[in-house]
Amino acid sequence: MVHKEIPLDENAKELIRKCETNKVDTSTMGACQVFLEEIDRGNVVIEDEPGQSYIKKSRETSKGVTQEDVPNVVRIAFIVRDSGDITNKDVKTAANRVIRRIELM
């Protein structure tokens, strides 16, 4: 499934800034890693160069998501959550879980 980029609303932009300026705990980074793995398992393809690189990274590394990765993963989570083209429940649930983790920071 291919997806074109969705513009982000102000709430999404604010949450992305929040995780850029605050330290993210390991459980949030774990939620980000699970989300990327669900995208991979669900064969969801996002036509978005940074997104592609993070999805590829989730396949190639055992290190997991780092603090620097989190803002982009959150951005991808908003794109997935707001996409009408992506219907995979596991992927949508994982995206929502990442977003909720950032909201609770």
C-alpha positions as CSV (number, residue, x, y, z in Angstrom):
1,M,0.0,0.0,0.0
2,V,1.4,3.4,-1.0
3,H,0.7,6.6,0.8
4,K,1.3,10.2,-0.2
5,E,2.3,12.7,2.5
6,I,-0.5,14.3,4.6
7,P,0.0,17.8,5.9
8,L,0.3,17.9,9.7
9,D,-1.9,20.0,11.9
10,E,-0.7,22.3,14.7
11,N,-1.2,19.6,17.3
12,A,1.0,17.2,15.4
13,K,3.7,19.8,14.9
14,E,3.6,20.7,18.6
15,L,4.0,17.1,19.7
16,I,6.9,16.6,17.3
17,R,8.6,19.8,18.7
18,K,7.9,18.3,22.2
19,C,9.9,15.2,21.5
20,E,12.7,17.2,19.8
21,T,13.2,19.3,23.0
22,N,12.5,16.7,25.7
23,K,14.2,13.4,26.5
24,V,12.1,10.4,25.5
25,D,12.0,7.4,27.8
26,T,12.9,3.9,26.6
27,S,9.3,2.7,26.6
28,T,8.4,5.4,24.1
29,M,11.3,4.5,22.0
30,G,10.1,0.9,22.2
31,A,6.7,2.0,21.0
32,C,8.3,3.7,18.1
33,Q,10.3,0.6,17.2
34,V,7.1,-1.6,17.4
35,F,5.3,0.9,15.2
36,L,8.0,0.7,12.5
37,E,8.0,-3.1,12.7
38,E,4.2,-3.1,12.2
39,I,4.6,-0.9,9.2
40,D,7.0,-3.4,7.8
41,R,4.8,-6.4,8.6
42,G,1.8,-4.7,7.2
43,N,3.6,-3.9,3.9
44,V,2.7,-0.2,4.3
45,V,4.8,2.0,2.0
46,I,5.0,5.7,2.6
47,E,6.1,7.9,-0.3
48,D,8.2,10.0,1.9
49,E,12.0,9.8,1.8
50,P,12.7,10.2,5.5
51,G,9.9,7.7,6.3
52,Q,11.4,5.2,3.9
53,S,14.8,5.5,5.6
54,Y,13.3,4.9,9.0
55,I,11.3,1.9,7.9
56,K,14.5,0.5,6.2
57,K,16.4,1.2,9.4
58,S,13.9,-0.8,11.5
59,R,14.6,-3.8,9.2
60,E,18.4,-3.5,9.3
61,T,19.3,-2.7,12.9
62,S,18.9,-4.4,16.2
63,K,19.8,-1.2,18.1
64,G,16.2,0.1,17.9
65,V,15.0,3.6,17.7
66,T,17.2,6.4,19.2
67,Q,16.3,9.8,20.7
68,E,17.2,11.5,17.4
69,D,14.8,9.2,15.5
70,V,11.7,9.8,17.6
71,P,10.5,13.1,16.0
72,N,10.5,11.6,12.6
73,V,8.8,8.4,13.8
74,V,6.1,10.5,15.5
75,R,5.6,12.4,12.2
76,I,5.2,9.1,10.4
77,A,2.7,8.0,13.1
78,F,0.6,11.1,12.4
79,I,0.7,10.4,8.7
80,V,-0.4,6.8,9.2
81,R,-3.1,7.7,11.7
82,D,-4.6,10.4,9.4
83,S,-4.5,8.3,6.2
84,G,-7.7,6.9,4.8
85,D,-5.6,4.7,2.6
86,I,-4.0,2.7,5.4
87,T,-6.5,0.3,6.9
88,N,-4.3,-2.2,8.7
89,K,-5.6,-2.2,12.3
90,D,-2.3,-3.2,13.8
91,V,-0.4,-0.4,12.1
92,K,-3.1,2.2,13.0
93,T,-3.0,0.9,16.7
94,A,0.7,1.2,16.8
95,A,0.6,4.7,15.4
96,N,-1.9,5.8,18.0
97,R,0.1,4.2,20.7
98,V,3.2,6.3,19.7
99,I,1.2,9.5,19.6
100,R,-0.4,8.8,23.0
101,R,3.1,8.2,24.5
102,I,4.3,11.6,23.3
103,E,1.1,13.3,24.5
104,L,1.7,11.9,28.0
105,M,5.3,13.2,28.2
